[in-house]
Amino acid sequence: MSEIKALGYLGFSISDSEAWRNYAENILGVSITEKENGDMYLRIDSYAWRIHLKNSDHDDLDYVGWEVGDKKDLESLKNRLTEQGVTFETGSDELAETRQVKELVIFNDPDGIRCEVFYGPLQVTNMPFVSPKGFRFITGEQGLGHIVLITKDHIAQEAFYTEFLGFKITDYINTEVVPGKPLNISFLRCNGRHHSLALAPVPISAKVAHIMLQVNNIDDVGRAMDAAKKSGEHFSFTLGRHSNDEMLSFYTMTPSGFDVEFGWGAIEVDDDTWHVKVHNTNSAWGHKFQRPPRK
């Protein structure tokens, strides 16, 4: 298995802080720490932060943070990147302090996504996470959740994450998530979560399709749905259950244009018994695509 243990954190540039503040607290039920410069850091567990929202004039995915267990694992990964000719740099002390980690390295994947691999994240157990909605999120060894990246070179991306970074293929979905748009999506894991990363070759300019947060209570999915409807959020995909990880979830569009999947009940993978599977439908039921409103 990979030195990488979990999806640790995410960084985005955002152009509408007010809309994000409402969405994060009232729909997702995360807590927010806001800095003097307008940046926001979102918490969902004992980690000091999980998602960084940089106050900006544009919307973009800035970086993806992958966690390893310790310094030895980080050095092992650096050695393999060197052997494979992958250019990387060691994060400065200043950057490590900003990210609130012990050490990190930085490199780009074949699609140009900035990857930060780190160990030693700050824990703030003296200030327990309290969701403004009363939600409890599934994190721990499974990490933050998952991210689905839009890939321009599917073959190169899959090879990079499996051969260089040590992820394992969990399964594939060959389907039309959006009617008339056939896709072959790869689902990759680095722990017991069915997938921490998925790669979707969608012909659009965006870098990320969606991220996923998982709660431990099915009723919290219903409460989040009710809050999203009351707030007038756009549902990109209706409530449904996925065919591969069996997640019961819905998708809403964030103020930055990508989606957040909010779900419950996903299966966990046992490496000793799992075998790669192929599905020809995205969901067992539901998850009906709804086009975003025209601006």
Secondary structure, DSSP 8 states (H G I E B T S, - for coil): --SEEEEEEEEEEES-HHHHHHIIIIII--EEEE-TTS-EEEESSSBS-SEEEEE-SS-EEEEEEEEESSHHHHHHHHHHHHHTT---EE--HHHHHHHT-SEEEEEE-TT--EEEEEE---B-TTS----TT---B--GGG-S-EEEEE-S-HHHHHHIIIIIS--EEEEEEEEEEETTEEEEEEEEESSSBS-SEEEE--SSS-SEEEEEEEBS-HHHHHHHHHHHHHHT--EEEEEEEESSS--EEEEEE-TTS-EEEEEE---B--TTT---EEESSSEEEE--B------
